[in-house]
Amino acid sequence: MSQYYDMGDQTLWNPSNGVSRLFLRQVALHEEELALPSGIGPMDADECRIDPTDFTAFVDALLARHRHTGHAVMIALSEGFVATVLVLAERAGIEVDWKAADRARGDGLRDVCRSRAASAARLDLNFG
């Protein structure tokens, strides 16, 4: 079985139930940490609607927070989730605000997130 993440008439992702459960738990955690709704609605009958306005704001805030931290464990714990969210944003046609994330970062950290997102997109994270 699988579940559907839809924005409008487009399915952005169709992961297995287990992957979806883990992802939604991470969504809830990051919503709490950012004090911001993700726009990723509840799973109802194996379908989840994504609000484009809230999701765009969540993606930008998540990326800025991820790129701002220099804590290696924080980066390691969140980079897979951030990469997944960035792939969903790309599929939704959302233009990620990399410049705002760069301003939030404000230091010389290596661009781990952008390279991970590119790798995730190439591997397609078994999306589909």
DSSP file (Angstrom, degrees, kcal/mol; ACC not computed):
  #  RESIDUE AA STRUCTURE BP1 BP2  ACC     N-H-->O    O-->H-N    N-H-->O    O-->H-N    TCO  KAPPA ALPHA  PHI   PSI    X-CA   Y-CA   Z-CA
    1    1 A M              0   0    0      0, 0.0    16,-1.0     0, 0.0     2,-0.3   0.000 360.0 360.0 360.0 159.2    0.0    0.0    0.0
    2    2 A S  B     -A   16   0A   0     14,-0.2     2,-0.3    15,-0.1    14,-0.2  -0.924 360.0-129.3-147.5 171.8    1.0    3.6   -0.5
    3    3 A Q        -     0   0    0     12,-2.6     2,-0.4    -2,-0.3    44,-0.2  -0.909  18.2-129.8-128.9 155.4   -0.1    7.1    0.3
    4    4 A Y  E     -b   47   0B   0     42,-2.5    44,-2.6    -2,-0.3     2,-0.6  -0.884   7.8-162.6-114.2 133.5   -0.5   10.2   -1.9
    5    5 A Y  E     -bC  48  13B   0      8,-2.5     7,-3.1    -2,-0.4     8,-1.2  -0.956  26.8-177.3-111.0 110.7    0.8   13.7   -1.3
    6    6 A D  E     -bC  49  11B   0     42,-3.1    44,-2.4    -2,-0.6     2,-0.4  -0.859  25.9-170.1-118.1 143.4   -1.1   16.0   -3.7
    7    7 A M  E >  S- C   0  10B   0      3,-2.6     3,-2.0    -2,-0.4     2,-0.2  -0.970  74.9 -42.6-126.9 114.7   -1.0   19.7   -4.5
    8    8 A G  T 3  S-     0   0    0     -2,-0.4    42,-0.1    42,-0.3    -2,-0.0  -0.501 124.1 -25.2  63.2-130.9   -4.0   20.7   -6.6
    9    9 A D  T 3  S+     0   0    0     -2,-0.2     2,-0.5    -3,-0.1    -1,-0.3   0.365 119.9  96.2 -92.9   3.9   -4.4   18.0   -9.2
   10   10 A Q  E <   -C    7   0B   0     -3,-2.0    -3,-2.6    82,-0.0     2,-0.6  -0.823  66.1-142.7-103.4 130.9   -0.8   16.9   -9.1
   11   11 A T  E     -C    6   0B   0     -2,-0.5    -5,-0.3    -5,-0.2     3,-0.1  -0.817  17.5-178.0 -86.5 120.1    0.6   14.0   -7.1
   12   12 A L  E     +     0   0B   0     -7,-3.1     2,-0.3    -2,-0.6    -6,-0.2   0.746  65.9   4.0 -88.3 -27.1    4.0   15.0   -5.8
   13   13 A W  E     -C    5   0B   0     -8,-1.2    -8,-2.5   114,-0.1    -1,-0.3  -0.989  45.7-169.0-161.1 147.2    4.8   11.8   -4.0
   14   14 A N        +     0   0    0     -2,-0.3   -10,-0.2   -10,-0.2     2,-0.0  -0.538  29.2 168.4-140.1  68.9    3.5    8.3   -3.5
   15   15 A P        -     0   0    0      0, 0.0   -12,-2.6     0, 0.0   112,-0.1  -0.271  41.3 -89.3 -80.5 168.5    5.6    6.6   -0.8
   16   16 A S  B  >  -A    2   0A   0    -14,-0.2     4,-2.5     1,-0.1   -14,-0.2  -0.264  43.8-104.2 -66.0 163.2    4.9    3.4    1.1
   17   17 A N  H  > S+     0   0    0    -16,-1.0     4,-2.6     1,-0.2     5,-0.2   0.894 119.7  50.8 -59.3 -42.6    2.8    3.6    4.3
   18   18 A G  H  > S+     0   0    0      2,-0.2     4,-2.1     1,-0.2    -1,-0.2   0.920 111.9  45.8 -64.8 -44.2    5.8    3.2    6.6
   19   19 A V  H  > S+     0   0    0      1,-0.2     4,-2.6     2,-0.2    -1,-0.2   0.911 113.0  51.8 -63.4 -42.1    7.9    5.9    4.8
   20   20 A S  H  X S+     0   0    0     -4,-2.5     4,-2.8     2,-0.2    -2,-0.2   0.908 107.9  51.0 -62.2 -43.1    4.8    8.2    4.9
   21   21 A R  H  X S+     0   0    0     -4,-2.6     4,-1.9     2,-0.2    -1,-0.2   0.931 112.3  46.5 -60.3 -45.9    4.3    7.7    8.6
   22   22 A L  H  X S+     0   0    0     -4,-2.1     4,-2.0     2,-0.2    -2,-0.2   0.925 113.0  49.8 -62.2 -45.0    7.9    8.5    9.4
   23   23 A F  H  X S+     0   0    0     -4,-2.6     4,-2.5     1,-0.2    -2,-0.2   0.933 109.9  50.0 -60.1 -47.6    7.8   11.6    7.1
   24   24 A L  H  X S+     0   0    0     -4,-2.8     4,-2.2     1,-0.2    -1,-0.2   0.845 108.8  52.6 -64.3 -32.9    4.6   12.9    8.7
   25   25 A R  H  X S+     0   0    0     -4,-1.9     4,-2.0    -5,-0.2    -1,-0.2   0.892 110.5  47.8 -67.4 -38.1    6.1   12.5   12.2
   26   26 A Q  H  X S+     0   0    0     -4,-2.0     4,-2.6     2,-0.2    -2,-0.2   0.872 108.1  55.5 -69.1 -35.9    9.1   14.5   11.1
   27   27 A V  H  X S+     0   0    0     -4,-2.5     4,-2.6     2,-0.2     5,-0.2   0.957 108.5  47.9 -57.5 -50.5    6.8   17.1    9.6
   28   28 A A  H  X S+     0   0    0     -4,-2.2     4,-2.0     1,-0.2    -2,-0.2   0.896 111.6  50.5 -59.1 -42.1    5.1   17.5   13.0
   29   29 A L  H  X S+     0   0    0     -4,-2.0     4,-2.4     1,-0.2    -1,-0.2   0.931 113.0  44.5 -61.9 -46.8    8.4   17.8   14.7
   30   30 A H  H  X S+     0   0    0     -4,-2.6     4,-2.4     2,-0.2    -2,-0.2   0.831 109.1  56.6 -72.1 -31.5    9.7   20.5   12.4
   31   31 A E  H  X>S+     0   0    0     -4,-2.6     5,-1.7    -5,-0.2     4,-1.3   0.933 111.0  45.2 -60.2 -44.3    6.4   22.4   12.5
   32   32 A E  H  <5S+     0   0    0     -4,-2.0    -2,-0.2    -5,-0.2     3,-0.2   0.923 113.5  48.6 -65.4 -44.6    6.8   22.5   16.3
   33   33 A E  H  <5S+     0   0    0     -4,-2.4    -1,-0.2     1,-0.2    -2,-0.2   0.875 119.7  37.9 -64.2 -37.6   10.5   23.5   16.1
   34   34 A L  H  <5S-     0   0    0     -4,-2.4    -1,-0.2     2,-0.2    -2,-0.2   0.596  99.8-134.3 -87.7 -12.1    9.8   26.3   13.5
   35   35 A A  T  <5S+     0   0    0     -4,-1.3    -3,-0.2     1,-0.2    -4,-0.1   0.928  70.8 112.7  53.4  47.4    6.5   27.3   15.1
   36   36 A L  S   <S-     0   0    0     -5,-1.7    -1,-0.2    -6,-0.2    -2,-0.2  -0.992  72.8-114.3-150.2 134.5    5.1   27.3   11.6
   37   37 A P        -     0   0    0      0, 0.0    21,-0.1     0, 0.0    -9,-0.0  -0.461  18.2-147.6 -69.9 145.4    2.5   25.2    9.8
   38   38 A S        -     0   0    0      2,-0.2    20,-0.2    -2,-0.1    21,-0.2   0.713  26.6-127.1 -84.6 -22.0    3.9   23.1    7.0
   39   39 A G  S    S+     0   0    0      1,-0.3    12,-3.0    15,-0.1     2,-0.9   0.397  71.7 127.4  84.1  -3.8    0.9   23.2    4.8
   40   40 A I  B     -E   50   0C   0     10,-0.2    -1,-0.3    14,-0.1    10,-0.2  -0.789  53.1-147.4 -89.6 108.4    1.1   19.4    4.7
   41   41 A G        -     0   0    0      8,-3.0     2,-0.0    -2,-0.9    -1,-0.0   0.016  25.7 -75.1 -71.1 177.4   -2.4   18.3    5.7
   42   42 A P        -     0   0    0      0, 0.0     2,-0.6     0, 0.0     7,-0.5  -0.342  49.8-104.0 -70.4 155.6   -3.4   15.2    7.6
   43   43 A M        +     0   0    0      5,-0.1     2,-0.4    -3,-0.1     5,-0.2  -0.720  45.5 177.0 -80.7 122.5   -3.4   11.9    5.9
   44   44 A D  B >   -D   47   0B   0      3,-3.1     3,-1.0    -2,-0.6    -3,-0.0  -0.970  67.5 -17.6-134.2 116.9   -7.0   11.0    5.2
   45   45 A A  T 3  S-     0   0    0     -2,-0.4    -1,-0.1     1,-0.3     3,-0.1   0.910 128.1 -53.3  53.2  45.8   -7.9    7.8    3.3
   46   46 A D  T 3  S+     0   0    0      1,-0.2   -42,-2.5   -43,-0.1     2,-0.4   0.687 119.8 106.9  64.7  22.0   -4.3    7.5    2.1
   47   47 A E  E <   -bD   4  44B   0     -3,-1.0    -3,-3.1   -44,-0.2     2,-0.4  -0.995  45.9-171.9-132.5 139.4   -4.4   11.0    0.7
   48   48 A C  E     -b    5   0B   0    -44,-2.6   -42,-3.1    -2,-0.4     2,-0.3  -0.995  13.1-148.1-130.3 125.4   -2.7   14.2    2.0
   49   49 A R  E     -b    6   0B   0     -7,-0.5    -8,-3.0    -2,-0.4     2,-0.5  -0.731   9.1-150.9 -92.4 141.6   -3.3   17.6    0.5
   50   50 A I  B     -E   40   0C   0    -44,-2.4   -42,-0.3    -2,-0.3   -10,-0.2  -0.963   8.3-140.9-115.9 124.3   -0.5   20.2    0.5
   51   51 A D     >  -     0   0    0    -12,-3.0     4,-2.4    -2,-0.5     5,-0.2  -0.732  10.5-149.6 -82.1 121.1   -1.4   23.9    0.7
   52   52 A P  H  > S+     0   0    0      0, 0.0     4,-2.0     0, 0.0     5,-0.2   0.851  91.0  50.4 -65.0 -35.2    1.1   25.7   -1.6
   53   53 A T  H  > S+     0   0    0      2,-0.2     4,-1.8     1,-0.2     5,-0.2   0.964 116.4  38.9 -68.3 -52.1    1.2   29.0    0.4
   54   54 A D  H  > S+     0   0    0      1,-0.2     4,-2.3     2,-0.2    -1,-0.2   0.886 115.8  53.4 -65.1 -38.2    1.9   27.4    3.8
   55   55 A F  H  X S+     0   0    0     -4,-2.4     4,-2.9     2,-0.2    -1,-0.2   0.903 106.5  52.1 -65.3 -40.5    4.2   24.9    2.2
   56   56 A T  H  X S+     0   0    0     -4,-2.0     4,-2.2    -5,-0.2    -1,-0.2   0.929 111.7  46.0 -60.5 -46.2    6.3   27.6    0.5
   57   57 A A  H  X S+     0   0    0     -4,-1.8     4,-2.3     1,-0.2    -1,-0.2   0.897 113.6  50.1 -63.8 -40.2    6.8   29.5    3.8
   58   58 A F  H  X S+     0   0    0     -4,-2.3     4,-3.0   -20,-0.2     5,-0.2   0.922 109.4  50.7 -64.2 -45.2    7.6   26.2    5.6
   59   59 A V  H  X S+     0   0    0     -4,-2.9     4,-2.6     1,-0.2     5,-0.2   0.932 112.3  46.7 -59.3 -47.1   10.2   25.2    3.0
   60   60 A D  H  X S+     0   0    0     -4,-2.2     4,-2.3     1,-0.2    -1,-0.2   0.910 115.5  45.0 -63.9 -42.3   11.9   28.6    3.1
   61   61 A A  H  X S+     0   0    0     -4,-2.3     4,-2.4     2,-0.2     5,-0.2   0.904 113.7  50.1 -68.2 -41.1   12.0   28.6    7.0
   62   62 A L  H  X S+     0   0    0     -4,-3.0     4,-2.6     2,-0.2    -2,-0.2   0.927 112.8  46.4 -62.2 -45.5   13.2   25.0    7.2
   63   63 A L  H  X S+     0   0    0     -4,-2.6     4,-2.6    -5,-0.2     5,-0.2   0.917 112.0  50.4 -64.8 -43.7   16.0   25.7    4.7
   64   64 A A  H  X S+     0   0    0     -4,-2.3     4,-1.3    -5,-0.2    -1,-0.2   0.920 113.3  46.1 -61.3 -43.3   17.1   28.9    6.5
   65   65 A R  H  X S+     0   0    0     -4,-2.4     4,-1.5     2,-0.2    -2,-0.2   0.924 113.1  49.5 -64.9 -43.8   17.1   27.1    9.8
   66   66 A H  H  < S+     0   0    0     -4,-2.6    -2,-0.2     1,-0.2    -1,-0.2   0.904 114.5  43.7 -62.9 -41.5   19.0   24.1    8.4
   67   67 A R  H  < S+     0   0    0     -4,-2.6    -1,-0.2     1,-0.2    -2,-0.2   0.681 109.5  58.7 -79.2 -16.6   21.6   26.3    6.7
   68   68 A H  H  < S+     0   0    0     -4,-1.3    -1,-0.2    -5,-0.2    -2,-0.2   0.809  88.7  85.5 -81.7 -30.3   22.0   28.5    9.8
   69   69 A T     <  -     0   0    0     -4,-1.5    36,-0.0     1,-0.1    -4,-0.0  -0.460  50.1-173.0 -76.8 142.9   23.0   25.8   12.2
   70   70 A G        +     0   0    0     -2,-0.2     2,-0.6    39,-0.0    -1,-0.1   0.304  49.4 119.4-108.5   5.1   26.6   24.7   12.5
   71   71 A H     >  -     0   0    0      1,-0.2     4,-2.4     2,-0.1     5,-0.2  -0.621  55.2-152.7 -78.7 115.3   25.8   21.8   14.8
   72   72 A A  H  > S+     0   0    0     -2,-0.6     4,-2.5     1,-0.2    -1,-0.2   0.851  93.2  48.5 -59.8 -38.9   27.0   18.7   13.1
   73   73 A V  H  > S+     0   0    0      2,-0.2     4,-2.7     1,-0.2    -1,-0.2   0.918 110.4  51.3 -69.4 -41.8   24.5   16.4   14.8
   74   74 A M  H  > S+     0   0    0      1,-0.2     4,-1.5     2,-0.2    -2,-0.2   0.916 112.3  47.5 -59.1 -43.0   21.5   18.7   14.0
   75   75 A I  H  X S+     0   0    0     -4,-2.4     4,-2.1     1,-0.2     3,-0.2   0.938 112.7  48.1 -63.3 -47.5   22.6   18.8   10.4
   76   76 A A  H  < S+     0   0    0     -4,-2.5     4,-0.5     1,-0.2    -2,-0.2   0.888 112.1  49.4 -62.3 -39.8   22.9   15.0   10.2
   77   77 A L  H  < S+     0   0    0     -4,-2.7     4,-0.3     1,-0.2    -1,-0.2   0.800 121.6  32.4 -70.3 -28.4   19.6   14.4   11.9
   78   78 A S  H  X S+     0   0    0     -4,-1.5     4,-2.8    -3,-0.2     5,-0.2   0.625  91.3  88.0-106.1 -14.1   17.7   16.8    9.6
   79   79 A E  H  X S+     0   0    0     -4,-2.1     4,-2.5     1,-0.2     5,-0.2   0.848  89.4  50.3 -63.6 -35.2   19.4   16.7    6.2
   80   80 A G  H  > S+     0   0    0     -4,-0.5     4,-2.1     2,-0.2    -1,-0.2   0.909 113.4  46.3 -66.1 -40.6   17.3   13.7    4.8
   81   81 A F  H  > S+     0   0    0     -4,-0.3     4,-2.5     2,-0.2    -2,-0.2   0.936 113.2  49.2 -64.8 -46.3   14.1   15.4    5.8
   82   82 A V  H  X S+     0   0    0     -4,-2.8     4,-2.4     1,-0.2    -2,-0.2   0.917 110.9  50.3 -60.6 -44.0   15.2   18.7    4.3
   83   83 A A  H  X S+     0   0    0     -4,-2.5     4,-2.0    -5,-0.2    -1,-0.2   0.902 110.4  50.1 -61.0 -41.4   16.3   17.0    1.1
   84   84 A T  H  X S+     0   0    0     -4,-2.1     4,-2.2     2,-0.2    -2,-0.2   0.926 111.1  48.4 -63.3 -44.9   12.9   15.3    0.8
   85   85 A V  H  X S+     0   0    0     -4,-2.5     4,-2.5     1,-0.2    -2,-0.2   0.889 110.0  52.6 -62.8 -39.7   11.0   18.6    1.4
   86   86 A L  H  X S+     0   0    0     -4,-2.4     4,-2.4     2,-0.2    -1,-0.2   0.879 108.4  50.1 -65.6 -37.0   13.2   20.3   -1.2
   87   87 A V  H  X S+     0   0    0     -4,-2.0     4,-2.5     2,-0.2    -2,-0.2   0.916 110.8  49.6 -66.4 -42.2   12.4   17.6   -3.8
   88   88 A L  H  X S+     0   0    0     -4,-2.2     4,-1.8     2,-0.2    -2,-0.2   0.916 110.9  50.1 -60.9 -42.6    8.6   18.0   -3.0
   89   89 A A  H  X>S+     0   0    0     -4,-2.5     5,-2.7     2,-0.2     4,-0.5   0.916 110.2  50.1 -61.9 -42.9    9.0   21.7   -3.5
   90   90 A E  H ><5S+     0   0    0     -4,-2.4     3,-1.3     1,-0.2    -2,-0.2   0.927 110.2  49.7 -61.1 -44.9   10.7   21.2   -6.8
   91   91 A R  H 3<5S+     0   0    0     -4,-2.5    -1,-0.2     1,-0.3    -2,-0.2   0.815 109.4  52.7 -63.6 -30.0    8.0   18.9   -8.0
   92   92 A A  H 3<5S-     0   0    0     -4,-1.8    -1,-0.3    -5,-0.2    -2,-0.2   0.524 116.2-115.6 -82.5  -5.9    5.4   21.4   -6.9
   93   93 A G  T <<5 +     0   0    0     -3,-1.3     2,-0.4    -4,-0.5    -3,-0.2   0.721  61.3 155.6  78.1  20.8    7.1   24.1   -8.9
   94   94 A I      < -     0   0    0     -5,-2.7     2,-0.8    -6,-0.2    -1,-0.3  -0.693  42.0-134.4 -84.4 128.9    8.0   26.1   -5.8
   95   95 A E        -     0   0    0     -2,-0.4     2,-0.2    -3,-0.1    -5,-0.0  -0.751  21.7-136.9 -85.4 113.7   11.0   28.4   -6.2
   96   96 A V        -     0   0    0     -2,-0.8     2,-1.6     1,-0.1     3,-0.2  -0.488  10.7-127.6 -74.0 137.4   13.1   27.9   -3.1
   97   97 A D     >  +     0   0    0      1,-0.2     4,-1.7    -2,-0.2     3,-0.1  -0.581  40.1 163.7 -87.9  77.1   14.5   31.1   -1.6
   98   98 A W  H  > S+     0   0    0     -2,-1.6     4,-2.4     1,-0.2    -1,-0.2   0.833  71.6  59.2 -64.4 -32.9   18.2   30.2   -1.5
   99   99 A K  H  > S+     0   0    0      2,-0.2     4,-2.3     1,-0.2    -1,-0.2   0.912 105.4  47.6 -65.4 -41.9   19.2   33.8   -1.0
  100  100 A A  H  > S+     0   0    0      1,-0.2     4,-2.3     2,-0.2    -1,-0.2   0.899 112.2  50.7 -64.0 -39.3   17.2   34.2    2.2
  101  101 A A  H  X S+     0   0    0     -4,-1.7     4,-1.9     2,-0.2    -2,-0.2   0.889 109.2  51.3 -65.1 -38.1   18.6   30.9    3.4
  102  102 A D  H  X S+     0   0    0     -4,-2.4     4,-2.4     2,-0.2     5,-0.2   0.909 109.6  49.6 -64.4 -41.5   22.1   32.2    2.6
  103  103 A R  H  < S+     0   0    0     -4,-2.3    -2,-0.2     1,-0.2    -1,-0.2   0.897 110.5  50.7 -64.2 -39.0   21.4   35.4    4.6
  104  104 A A  H  < S+     0   0    0     -4,-2.3    -1,-0.2     1,-0.2    -2,-0.2   0.867 109.7  51.2 -65.1 -35.5   20.2   33.4    7.5
  105  105 A R  H  < S+     0   0    0     -4,-1.9    -2,-0.2    -5,-0.2    -1,-0.2   0.972  75.6 174.6 -68.9 -54.1   23.3   31.3    7.4
  106  106 A G     <  +     0   0    0     -4,-2.4     2,-0.3     1,-0.2    -3,-0.1   0.681  46.4  78.3  59.7  23.8   25.7   34.2    7.4
  107  107 A D  S    S-     0   0    0     -5,-0.2    -1,-0.2     2,-0.1    -2,-0.1  -0.819  91.9 -91.4-145.9-172.8   28.9   32.2    7.7
  108  108 A G        +     0   0    0     -2,-0.3     3,-0.1    -3,-0.1    -2,-0.0   0.075  63.1 147.6 -96.5  25.1   31.3   30.1    5.6
  109  109 A L        -     0   0    0    -42,-0.1    -2,-0.1     1,-0.1    -3,-0.0  -0.270  57.2-100.7 -60.8 145.7   29.7   26.7    6.1
  110  110 A R        -     0   0    0      1,-0.1     2,-2.3     2,-0.0     3,-0.3  -0.364  37.2-108.0 -63.2 146.2   29.9   24.3    3.3
  111  111 A D     >  +     0   0    0      1,-0.2     4,-1.5     2,-0.1     5,-0.2  -0.442  58.8 153.5 -80.6  69.8   26.7   24.1    1.2
  112  112 A V  H  >  +     0   0    0     -2,-2.3     4,-2.5     1,-0.2    -1,-0.2   0.906  66.7  54.0 -64.5 -44.1   25.7   20.7    2.5
  113  113 A C  H  > S+     0   0    0     -3,-0.3     4,-2.8     1,-0.2     5,-0.2   0.914 107.5  47.7 -63.9 -46.0   22.0   21.2    1.9
  114  114 A R  H  > S+     0   0    0      1,-0.2     4,-2.1     2,-0.2    -1,-0.2   0.909 114.7  46.3 -64.4 -40.8   22.1   22.2   -1.7
  115  115 A S  H  X S+     0   0    0     -4,-1.5     4,-2.2     2,-0.2    -1,-0.2   0.884 113.5  49.3 -70.0 -36.3   24.4   19.3   -2.6
  116  116 A R  H  X S+     0   0    0     -4,-2.5     4,-2.9     2,-0.2    -2,-0.2   0.904 110.2  51.1 -66.8 -41.0   22.3   16.8   -0.7
  117  117 A A  H  X S+     0   0    0     -4,-2.8     4,-2.4     2,-0.2    -2,-0.2   0.903 110.5  49.0 -63.6 -40.0   19.1   18.1   -2.4
  118  118 A A  H  X S+     0   0    0     -4,-2.1     4,-2.3    -5,-0.2    -1,-0.2   0.913 112.5  48.0 -65.1 -41.6   20.7   17.7   -5.8
  119  119 A S  H  X S+     0   0    0     -4,-2.2     4,-2.5     2,-0.2     5,-0.2   0.918 111.5  50.4 -63.3 -42.9   21.8   14.2   -4.9
  120  120 A A  H  X>S+     0   0    0     -4,-2.9     4,-1.4     1,-0.2     5,-0.7   0.902 110.2  49.9 -62.7 -40.8   18.3   13.4   -3.6
  121  121 A A  H  <5S+     0   0    0     -4,-2.4    -1,-0.2     2,-0.2    -2,-0.2   0.907 111.0  49.2 -65.4 -40.5   16.8   14.7   -6.8
  122  122 A R  H  <5S+     0   0    0     -4,-2.3    -2,-0.2     1,-0.2    -1,-0.2   0.909 116.3  41.6 -64.7 -41.2   19.2   12.6   -9.0
  123  123 A L  H ><5S-     0   0    0     -4,-2.5     3,-1.0    -5,-0.2    -1,-0.2   0.679 100.0-142.1 -78.1 -16.4   18.4    9.5   -7.0
  124  124 A D  G ><5 -     0   0    0     -4,-1.4     3,-4.3     1,-0.3    -3,-0.2   0.567  33.1-109.5  63.5  11.5   14.7   10.5   -7.0
  125  125 A L  G 3 < -     0   0    0     -5,-0.7    -1,-0.3     1,-0.3     3,-0.1   0.724  63.7 -70.6  42.5  30.3   14.6    9.2   -3.4
  126  126 A N  G <  S+     0   0    0     -3,-1.0    -1,-0.3     1,-0.2     2,-0.3   0.786  90.7 158.9  56.9  27.8   12.5    6.3   -4.7
  127  127 A F    <         0   0    0     -3,-4.3    -1,-0.2     1,-0.2  -114,-0.1  -0.581 360.0 360.0 -75.0 140.9    9.7    8.8   -5.2
  128  128 A G              0   0    0     -2,-0.3    -1,-0.2    -3,-0.1  -115,-0.1   0.441 360.0 360.0 127.2 360.0    7.2    7.7   -7.7
